[in-house]
């Protein structure tokens, strides 16, 4: 695991805080997560091998993005970068965005970390960015993400049949969303 180099806190929670990604994050386990079959089993990462050059480019581009906010999840107790959360495809006219999660450090799986991170970012999106809708899609096989979406107050909105190809099979993507009431 990689200890975070700075405490550039953007959103602060009870067990975690969210901060912008840093180039130094590449020195930790970040690359390993995105090349780990278990971690990327249900998302778009892992289709092609990732190296430090490509990851540094991604981090650099993310800092100047006008349509995404990509944040590192830092576990407060030991200042460790354990995953990322992001708002992507932010549509400022229609006031919606896609939320995305990756929890790379397996020791933190099933501990409520992504729920806490999701609450922080969704609250920020609604209260500070004035977004109206947050949505996500996940593989029909990703039961953990489906449970997380529901726990975050999202409702299942639909299904894109056989729209993801993984390990020789097509799977559906379940769509979830939440409105700012």
C-alpha positions as CSV (number, residue, x, y, z in Angstrom):
1,X,0.0,0.0,0.0
2,X,1.1,3.6,-0.7
3,X,1.1,6.3,2.0
4,X,-0.4,9.5,0.6
5,X,2.2,12.2,0.3
6,X,0.0,15.2,1.1
7,X,-3.1,15.9,3.0
8,X,-4.7,17.9,0.2
9,X,-8.2,17.2,1.5
10,X,-11.1,18.0,-0.9
11,X,-14.0,16.2,0.9
12,X,-13.6,14.9,4.4
13,X,-15.4,11.9,5.9
14,X,-15.3,9.9,9.1
15,X,-12.9,7.2,8.0
16,X,-11.6,8.6,4.7
17,X,-11.0,11.8,2.8
18,X,-11.0,12.5,-0.9
19,X,-8.3,14.4,-2.6
20,X,-7.2,15.1,-6.2
21,X,-5.0,12.4,-7.8
22,X,-1.3,13.2,-7.7
23,X,1.5,12.0,-10.0
24,X,3.1,10.4,-7.0
25,X,0.1,8.0,-6.7
26,X,1.7,6.1,-9.6
27,X,4.5,5.0,-7.2
28,X,2.0,3.1,-5.1
29,X,-0.3,0.2,-5.9
30,X,-2.4,2.2,-8.3
31,X,-1.1,0.4,-11.4
32,X,-1.3,-3.0,-9.7
33,X,-5.0,-2.4,-9.0
34,X,-5.8,-1.6,-12.7
35,X,-3.9,-4.7,-13.8
36,X,-5.4,-6.9,-11.1
37,X,-8.0,-9.3,-12.5
38,X,-10.1,-9.3,-9.3
39,X,-10.1,-5.5,-8.9
40,X,-11.1,-4.8,-12.6
41,X,-13.3,-7.8,-13.0
42,X,-16.5,-5.8,-13.7
43,X,-15.2,-2.5,-15.1
44,X,-13.6,-1.1,-18.2
45,X,-10.1,-1.3,-16.8
46,X,-8.1,-4.4,-17.4
47,X,-8.9,-4.9,-21.0
48,X,-5.4,-3.6,-21.9
49,X,-2.3,-3.6,-19.7
50,X,-1.5,-0.4,-18.0
51,X,1.9,1.1,-17.4
52,X,3.2,4.1,-15.4
53,X,3.6,6.4,-18.5
54,X,-0.1,5.9,-19.5
55,X,-1.3,6.3,-15.9
56,X,0.8,9.5,-15.4
57,X,-0.8,10.9,-18.6
58,X,-4.3,10.1,-17.3
59,X,-3.6,11.8,-14.0
60,X,-2.2,14.9,-15.8
61,X,-5.2,15.1,-18.1
62,X,-7.7,14.6,-15.2
63,X,-6.3,17.8,-13.4
64,X,-7.4,20.0,-16.4
65,X,-10.7,18.2,-17.1
66,X,-13.9,20.3,-17.3
67,X,-16.2,17.3,-17.4
68,X,-14.8,15.0,-14.7
69,X,-13.7,15.1,-11.1
70,X,-11.4,12.2,-10.2
71,X,-10.4,11.8,-6.6
72,X,-8.2,9.5,-4.6
73,X,-9.7,7.8,-1.6
74,X,-7.4,8.1,1.4
75,X,-7.9,6.0,4.5
76,X,-7.3,8.4,7.4
77,X,-5.9,6.0,9.9
78,X,-2.7,5.3,8.0
79,X,-2.9,7.9,5.2
80,X,-3.1,5.2,2.5
81,X,-4.4,5.6,-1.0
82,X,-6.9,2.7,-1.3
83,X,-9.0,3.6,-4.3
84,X,-10.6,6.2,-6.5
85,X,-14.0,7.7,-7.0
86,X,-15.1,10.0,-9.8
87,X,-17.8,12.0,-11.4
88,X,-17.4,11.6,-15.2
89,X,-19.2,12.8,-18.3
90,X,-20.4,15.8,-16.3
91,X,-23.1,17.5,-18.4
92,X,-23.3,21.1,-17.1
93,X,-26.3,21.9,-19.3
94,X,-28.5,18.9,-18.4
95,X,-26.9,18.9,-14.9
96,X,-26.0,15.2,-14.6
97,X,-22.9,13.0,-14.3
98,X,-21.8,9.4,-14.0
99,X,-20.3,8.2,-10.8
100,X,-17.5,5.6,-10.9
101,X,-15.7,3.6,-8.2
102,X,-12.6,1.5,-7.9
103,X,-11.4,0.1,-4.5
104,X,-8.0,-1.3,-5.3
105,X,-6.8,-2.4,-1.8
106,X,-8.6,-5.6,-1.2
107,X,-8.1,-5.4,2.6
108,X,-10.7,-2.6,2.5
109,X,-13.4,-4.5,0.6
110,X,-16.7,-5.0,2.4
111,X,-16.0,-2.4,5.0
112,X,-18.3,0.4,3.9
113,X,-15.6,2.6,2.4
114,X,-17.2,3.0,-1.0
115,X,-20.5,3.9,0.6
116,X,-18.9,6.6,2.6
117,X,-17.0,7.9,-0.5
118,X,-20.2,7.7,-2.6
119,X,-22.1,9.7,0.0
120,X,-19.4,12.4,0.1
121,X,-19.2,12.8,-3.7
122,X,-23.0,12.6,-4.3
123,X,-23.6,15.2,-1.6
124,X,-21.0,17.5,-3.2
125,X,-22.4,17.0,-6.6
126,X,-25.9,18.0,-5.5
127,X,-25.1,20.8,-3.0
128,X,-22.0,22.4,-4.5
129,X,-22.1,21.6,-8.2
130,X,-25.9,22.0,-8.5
131,X,-26.2,18.7,-10.4
132,X,-29.7,17.2,-10.7
133,X,-28.9,13.6,-11.5
134,X,-26.1,11.1,-10.8
135,X,-26.1,7.7,-12.5
136,X,-24.0,4.6,-12.9
137,X,-24.0,1.4,-14.8
138,X,-22.6,-2.0,-13.7
139,X,-22.3,-5.5,-15.0
140,X,-25.3,-7.8,-14.3
141,X,-22.6,-10.0,-12.6
142,X,-21.4,-7.2,-10.2
143,X,-23.7,-7.8,-7.2
144,X,-21.5,-5.7,-4.9
145,X,-21.9,-2.6,-7.0
146,X,-25.6,-3.2,-7.4
147,X,-26.0,-3.3,-3.6
148,X,-23.9,-0.2,-3.3
149,X,-26.0,1.8,-5.8
150,X,-29.2,0.8,-3.9
151,X,-27.6,1.7,-0.5
152,X,-26.7,5.1,-1.9
153,X,-30.3,5.7,-2.7
154,X,-30.2,5.0,-6.4
155,X,-33.0,3.2,-8.2
156,X,-32.6,0.7,-10.9
157,X,-33.6,2.5,-14.1
158,X,-33.0,-0.1,-16.8
159,X,-30.8,-2.6,-18.5
160,X,-28.6,-2.6,-21.6
161,X,-28.7,-6.2,-22.8
162,X,-25.5,-7.9,-23.6
163,X,-23.5,-4.7,-23.8
164,X,-20.3,-5.8,-22.1
165,X,-18.0,-8.5,-23.2
166,X,-16.0,-10.3,-20.5
167,X,-14.1,-13.6,-20.5
168,X,-15.8,-14.9,-23.7
169,X,-19.4,-14.0,-22.7
170,X,-21.7,-11.0,-23.1
171,X,-23.3,-9.5,-20.0
172,X,-26.0,-6.9,-19.5
173,X,-25.3,-3.6,-17.8
174,X,-27.8,-2.5,-15.1
175,X,-28.4,1.3,-15.0
176,X,-28.9,3.1,-11.7
177,X,-29.7,6.7,-10.9
178,X,-30.5,9.2,-8.2
179,X,-32.1,12.6,-8.5
180,X,-31.4,15.7,-6.4
181,X,-34.8,16.3,-4.7
